[in-house]
Amino acid sequence: MTIERHSAQQAAEQHHQCCVIDIRTAAEVKACHLPGSIHIPVNEITPERVRGALHDAGKTGQPVYLLCQSGKRADMAANTLNGQLDEPLIIIEGGVNALTETSATLVNGTKTAISLECQVRIAAGGLVVTGVLTGFFIHPAFFALSGFVGTGLMFAGITDTCAMGMLIARMPWNR
């Protein structure tokens, strides 16, 4: 089965006639979400879980729209689900960021949640600073920590996958 892509405007117009699965972290969903969407974090998405959620919501047989913050995690989820569901998969291009610029009604919750992307930047920056400071004050071998984090960031940029992001998504505050 092919994976389709729809613009945020198309999704905003059609989301009442289909099933939207929000694959962001719980903290991101609490901050802002599309009413009626089903929340299944990307690190927990499986064909069985999606089938169960579709059945429970009475939306079996309807197109499944995958929604994340910007579209990257939706690609990951679509690859996981591709060919394993009877329903067509549709990625909402631009994710919630793009939906905010459409006629879609989004429910804004608490602003205390930090997006997964920001959490990754904070963690990576903290590790780099720690590596530099411990390299200067304790032992030069600690500079390797900063090099390791930099290499990980380059790998994430090249492959468009982020191991640190997947790890942080599993943390208790993101559930």
C-alpha positions as CSV (number, residue, x, y, z in Angstrom):
1,M,0.0,0.0,0.0
2,T,1.3,3.4,-0.8
3,I,1.7,6.2,1.7
4,E,0.0,9.4,0.7
5,R,0.9,13.0,1.8
6,H,-1.7,15.7,2.3
7,S,-1.2,19.3,3.0
8,A,-2.2,20.6,6.4
9,Q,-5.1,22.5,4.7
10,Q,-6.4,19.3,3.2
11,A,-6.1,17.5,6.5
12,A,-7.9,20.4,8.3
13,E,-10.8,20.1,5.8
14,Q,-11.1,16.3,6.0
15,H,-10.1,15.3,9.6
16,H,-13.7,14.9,10.7
17,Q,-14.2,12.2,8.0
18,C,-11.2,10.1,8.9
19,C,-9.0,9.0,11.8
20,V,-6.1,11.1,13.0
21,I,-3.4,9.5,15.0
22,D,-1.3,11.9,16.9
23,I,2.1,10.3,17.4
24,R,3.8,13.0,19.5
25,T,4.7,12.7,23.1
26,A,2.1,13.0,25.8
27,A,3.6,16.4,26.9
28,E,3.3,17.7,23.3
29,V,-0.3,16.5,23.0
30,K,-1.2,18.2,26.3
31,A,0.2,21.5,25.0
32,C,-1.7,21.5,21.7
33,H,-3.8,18.8,20.0
34,L,-6.4,18.3,17.3
35,P,-9.8,17.3,18.9
36,G,-10.9,13.8,18.2
37,S,-7.4,12.5,17.4
38,I,-6.1,9.3,18.9
39,H,-2.8,9.6,20.8
40,I,-0.3,6.8,20.2
41,P,3.3,7.9,20.7
42,V,5.6,7.0,17.8
43,N,7.9,4.8,20.0
44,E,4.8,2.8,21.0
45,I,3.1,2.5,17.5
46,T,2.4,-1.0,16.2
47,P,-0.1,-2.3,13.7
48,E,-1.9,-4.1,16.4
49,R,-2.2,-1.0,18.6
50,V,-3.5,1.0,15.7
51,R,-6.0,-1.6,14.7
52,G,-7.3,-1.7,18.3
53,A,-7.5,2.1,18.5
54,L,-9.4,2.2,15.2
55,H,-11.8,-0.4,16.4
56,D,-12.4,1.3,19.7
57,A,-13.0,4.6,18.0
58,G,-15.3,3.1,15.4
59,K,-13.1,4.3,12.6
60,T,-12.1,1.0,11.0
61,G,-11.9,1.3,7.3
62,Q,-11.4,5.0,7.3
63,P,-8.1,6.7,6.1
64,V,-5.5,7.0,8.8
65,Y,-3.9,10.4,9.0
66,L,-0.5,10.5,10.9
67,L,0.2,13.7,12.8
68,C,3.4,14.8,14.5
69,Q,5.0,18.2,15.2
70,S,6.6,18.7,11.8
71,G,6.2,15.6,9.8
72,K,9.4,13.7,10.5
73,R,8.0,11.3,13.1
74,A,5.0,10.7,10.9
75,D,7.4,9.3,8.2
76,M,8.8,6.9,10.8
77,A,5.4,5.7,11.9
78,A,4.2,5.3,8.3
79,N,7.3,3.1,7.6
80,T,6.4,1.0,10.6
81,L,2.8,0.6,9.6
82,N,3.2,0.4,5.8
83,G,1.6,-2.7,4.3
84,Q,0.3,-3.8,7.7
85,L,-3.1,-2.1,7.8
86,D,-6.1,-2.3,5.5
87,E,-6.7,1.5,5.8
88,P,-4.8,4.0,3.7
89,L,-2.0,5.9,5.5
90,I,-1.8,9.6,5.0
91,I,1.0,11.9,6.4
92,I,0.0,15.4,7.3
93,E,2.8,17.4,5.8
94,G,4.2,20.0,8.2
95,G,2.4,18.4,11.2
96,V,0.9,20.5,14.0
97,N,3.2,23.4,13.0
98,A,1.5,23.6,9.6
99,L,-2.0,23.0,11.1
100,T,-1.7,26.1,13.2
101,E,-1.7,28.1,10.0
102,T,-5.0,26.6,8.7
103,S,-8.6,26.6,9.6
104,A,-8.2,23.6,11.9
105,T,-9.4,24.0,15.4
106,L,-6.6,23.1,17.8
107,V,-7.0,22.8,21.5
108,N,-4.3,24.6,23.4
109,G,-3.5,23.2,26.8
110,T,-0.7,23.9,29.2
111,K,2.4,25.6,27.9
112,T,4.6,23.9,30.4
113,A,5.5,21.1,28.0
114,I,8.8,21.3,26.2
115,S,8.7,19.8,22.7
116,L,10.8,16.7,22.0
117,E,13.0,18.7,19.6
118,C,13.8,21.3,22.3
119,Q,14.5,18.5,24.9
120,V,17.0,16.9,22.5
121,R,18.7,20.3,22.0
122,I,18.9,20.9,25.7
123,A,20.3,17.4,26.4
124,A,22.9,17.6,23.6
125,G,24.0,21.1,24.6
126,G,24.3,20.0,28.3
127,L,26.4,17.0,27.3
128,V,28.7,19.2,25.1
129,V,29.2,21.8,27.9
130,T,29.8,19.0,30.4
131,G,32.4,17.4,28.1
132,V,34.2,20.7,27.6
133,L,34.2,21.7,31.3
134,T,35.3,18.3,32.6
135,G,37.9,18.2,29.8
136,F,39.4,21.5,31.0
137,F,39.1,20.9,34.8
138,I,39.4,17.2,35.3
139,H,41.1,15.4,32.4
140,P,41.4,16.1,28.7
141,A,39.9,12.7,27.8
142,F,36.5,14.1,28.7
143,F,36.6,16.2,25.5
144,A,35.7,12.9,23.8
145,L,32.2,13.3,25.2
146,S,31.7,16.5,23.3
147,G,33.1,14.9,20.2
148,F,30.7,11.9,20.6
149,V,27.7,14.2,20.9
150,G,28.8,16.2,17.9
151,T,29.2,12.9,15.9
152,G,25.7,11.8,17.0
153,L,24.2,15.1,15.9
154,M,25.9,14.8,12.5
155,F,24.6,11.2,12.2
156,A,21.1,12.3,13.1
157,G,21.2,15.0,10.5
158,I,22.5,12.7,7.8
159,T,20.1,9.8,8.5
160,D,17.1,11.8,9.7
161,T,16.9,9.6,12.8
162,C,17.8,10.6,16.3
163,A,18.6,8.0,18.9
164,M,18.7,10.6,21.6
165,G,15.2,11.8,20.6
166,M,13.9,8.2,20.7
167,L,15.5,7.8,24.2
168,I,14.1,11.1,25.5
169,A,10.6,10.2,24.2
170,R,10.6,7.2,26.5
171,M,11.3,9.3,29.6
172,P,8.5,9.4,32.3
173,W,7.8,13.2,31.8
174,N,7.0,12.5,28.2
175,R,4.3,9.9,28.9
